[in-house]
Amino acid sequence: SAKVTKTDKQVQSVCPYCGVGCQVNLKVNDNKICSVEGANGPSNQGRLCVKGRFGFDYITSEQRLTEPLIRKEGIEKGVNIDPANPYSHFRKASWEEALNLAAKGFSDIKQQHGADSLAGFGSAKCSNEEAYIFQKLIRAGFGTNNVDHCTRLCHASSVAALMETIGSGAVTAPFMAAEDSDLIIIIGANPSENHPVAATFFKQAVERGTELVVMDPRAQALKQQATHMLQFTPSTDVALLNAIMHVIVDEKLYNQHYIDQHTSGFKLFATHLKDYAPEKMQSICGVTADTIKTVARKYATAKSAIIFWGMGISQHTHGTDNARCLISLALMCGHIGRPGTGLHPLRGQNNVQGASDAALIPMFYPDYKPISDCETQTFFESLWDTPLNPKEGLTVVEIMHAIHRNSIKSMYIMGENPAMSDPNLNHARAALAKLEHLVVQDIFLTETAMFADVVLPATAWPEKNGTVTNSNRQVQMGRQAVEPPGNAKADWWITHQIAQRLGLEWPYSTPKDIYHEMLLAMPSLANISWERLEQEHSVTYPCPSPKEAGHDIVFADGFPTEDGRGKFIPASFLPANDKLDTEYDFILTTGRLLEHWHTGAITRRSEVLNTLEPEAFVQMSPTDCSALKVQAGDMVCVSSRRGSINIKVRVDHKVQTGLIFIPFAYVEAAANLLTSHDLDPFGKIPEYKFSAVNVEPI
Ligand code: SF4
């Protein structure tokens, strides 16, 4: 029976989890969120998944950090601290003492070793204002561009390919555009688990007659709705996609008018595809030539078709090539800029789009203006009233390498957990332990905070105001619903305090003040004032005027490139870097779960979500389980050339023989101890989707 709880107030805000950006009504009683309902936001229309509806209890976890902490003298750094008892390794400190120590460490190291010996990781879990002020501190305060965030681990390769080909890293259409499509392609994504509310729009489209093609090495729930499920061999995306395009070129199914009007480089590109006949590629990608031809014909002849992709495309050493292929496919068929068409990389965290726009990226100022551009540098030197470093910074994994080389000595990490999310964790954790001065700002004592010298307690998403930008380019207003626990403070406030101690005088008293400066720095936010967001809750960029709605679908008349055209960039098939052999004869792929989000820092502290999926597991095919003589619930040792973990078996038909899947949310069996830190040369994203591993029964 329904339990009726009295509520003091209802606050309309945004879900803190995935990039769908569902709006929520938080029902508050006695400073506690007692229930959550879906609000009528543009991306969810009242719907929520299990995380949005039941996953807010993390904010009242007993493990919340409530006081600044300073590491006790002589205590070794590592991930072996009980997060419920930080006082075994840290002592409580006042804000004044902790902030002074944090800032002094940064300025001492800068003085001794130079600005580029410092680095910062911001967070896609924080607001736009917090991302902006963080990158400004690293650039204007530290004097370096060594600033990055989790986009490097999720869609950096997609953004690199989109910027290179169509001049814009964001989606060309929202996921609701699928409702107007004749055909949807979903590749390298599992929306039912990772973008659950977006998946409901895809299912609705199918019910109305849209055809759905799902391409992924793993099967998934959407297979039930799919007209075609192409379960291809891991890491052969380029072979498969080039074969599809070969058919379109060979049978002249491309859109010549669109190619002439809006693209460049097609002739050369078509020549490159000659080597990718489906009959030749079928043995590489494991999809029959007939199926490849059918899918190619359907996509090319559909009146409107849209492509969605996820980290199965981007998290490879050839992730940029994978995304280049998808963009070329859409360009040759003219499936961009009209209702029901588009390119949509499904973004992972709730504010990864906004944090990237605000420049938590080492090679760009806000709005993707290159660090190397002198005019842009002059603009920001004038806006921020300080000289800026013209050298591009290092990316996430490059920073870990630089620590091992002794060229980076100190880091400021806000809301990221590289001690769980980085590839090759033994290497990453050794780097964190080597830092001379590490300041971590978070809501829990994460595995990364366990390496810190100073820990600063931050506020959770429902405890502060700020804007957030979802996968659809919708800028939305997040509102404070409850007071933070103890002495926890908003991330923007903490960053501002550190800036002040580094001698920077910034005129911010509220997030709104920061947003006002962002309006000067970021033309993408034109006509989207704070006041408008307060009233309308959500406005899409680009937005033509203060009264009109923003443009959901962009690039009907060309692209923001130098010549206004989209470029075809050929990609050649290359096998994965990590090699299978007789010892390492399984392919490991990693990812998220419906109930557990990223490194589990938040969802594993949600009683509801953690009760649903309380323990780590490896998904294995029934055939592999029989061959190894293991059953569901047995323990196996999974090892790679980099590390090993012991983990429980879950028998699952969704994985093909020879492939295993491990979610990366569980510290007790951390999947990233096994993954490789090899990088895509363009997007600098690591390889999370193909690691050669050995599986042995214990
Ligand atoms: Fe939150 Fe994403 Fe679920 Fe929506 S789909 S409720 S944004 S986790």
Boltz pocket constraint, residues with backbone or C-beta under 6 A from the ligand:
constraints:
  - pocket:
      binder: B
      contacts: [[A, 15], [A, 16], [A, 17], [A, 18], [A, 19], [A, 20], [A, 21], [A, 22], [A, 44], [A, 47], [A, 48], [A, 49], [A, 50], [A, 51], [A, 52], [A, 53], [A, 194], [A, 195], [A, 196], [A, 197], [A, 198]]
      max_distance: 6.0
